[in-house]
Amino acid sequence: MGRRAKGDRQKIVASMPPTAADLVKAEAAGLGCYIGDYLGWLVAQRVGRPIDPPLGEVTDHPDPTPANDGRVRYPAMVPRAAADEVVELAQAHRTSMGDIVAGLVCDHFGVPFTPRVKKTAPAARSTTNAARRVQGAA
């Protein structure tokens, strides 16, 4: 008999400080679960959509992938209900879903973190404004 299904999940890549990534890796190793599953569980807890903690017999935990800004990346496998909450938080704070996940992780471990703010493209705004002028003239 195979393992129990983990349900519908969304992969969100989080760029976090190396200190937070080290703590994530240690916690996942302690539970014997995959890092992505641990991050998904942690995010679900932090956004008020608790799930059972991931447990297993995983012994191989990869190092995070380096990012260009001094951060490191881990993929989080976030349950769908929690991912929907992450989407709303990202829109409300004008940042990425990955930075929301990283912020939740850093808050959990007490690691300082500053999310990046998404900038709207000036070209997109000017194109939209031009389209409105054309419609108004017609």
ZILIN-V556136 format. One record per residue. RES is the residue in one letter. PHI is phi in radians with two decimals (* if undefined). Layout:
res = {RES;RES}
phi = {PHI;PHI}
This chain:
res = {M;G;R;R;A;K;G;D;R;Q;K;I;V;A;S;M;P;P;T;A;A;D;L;V;K;A;E;A;A;G;L;G;C;Y;I;G;D;Y;L;G;W;L;V;A;Q;R;V;G;R;P;I;D;P;P;L;G;E;V;T;D;H;P;D;P;T;P;A;N;D;G;R;V;R;Y;P;A;M;V;P;R;A;A;A;D;E;V;V;E;L;A;Q;A;H;R;T;S;M;G;D;I;V;A;G;L;V;C;D;H;F;G;V;P;F;T;P;R;V;K;K;T;A;P;A;A;R;S;T;T;N;A;A;R;R;V;Q;G;A;A}
phi = {*;-1.41;-1.31;-1.20;-1.12;-1.56;1.49;-1.22;-2.37;-2.07;-1.45;-2.21;-1.52;-1.90;-1.72;-2.30;-1.08;-0.97;-1.07;-1.15;-1.09;-1.09;-1.18;-1.07;-1.05;-1.14;-1.14;-1.09;-1.12;-1.11;-1.49;1.29;-2.01;-1.22;-1.08;-1.07;-1.19;-1.09;-1.09;-1.07;-1.10;-1.10;-1.08;-1.02;-1.11;-1.22;-1.72;1.42;-2.15;-1.06;-2.31;-1.13;-1.14;-1.32;-2.28;-3.12;-2.26;-1.38;-2.03;-1.75;-2.03;-1.22;-1.28;-1.22;-1.45;-1.21;-1.90;-1.24;-1.74;1.55;-1.53;-2.26;-2.00;-2.33;-1.43;-1.88;-1.73;-1.62;-0.98;-0.92;-1.08;-1.24;-1.09;-1.09;-1.15;-1.11;-1.04;-1.11;-1.11;-1.09;-1.16;-1.15;-1.72;0.91;-2.43;-1.50;-1.10;-1.09;-1.26;-1.14;-1.05;-1.06;-1.12;-1.12;-1.12;-1.12;-1.04;-1.05;-1.64;1.29;-1.72;-1.05;-2.68;-2.12;-1.22;-1.43;-1.71;-1.26;-1.82;-1.48;-1.31;-1.03;-1.10;-1.17;-1.16;-1.18;-1.15;-1.12;-1.11;-1.12;-1.11;-1.17;-1.12;-1.12;-1.14;-1.20;-1.33;-1.36}
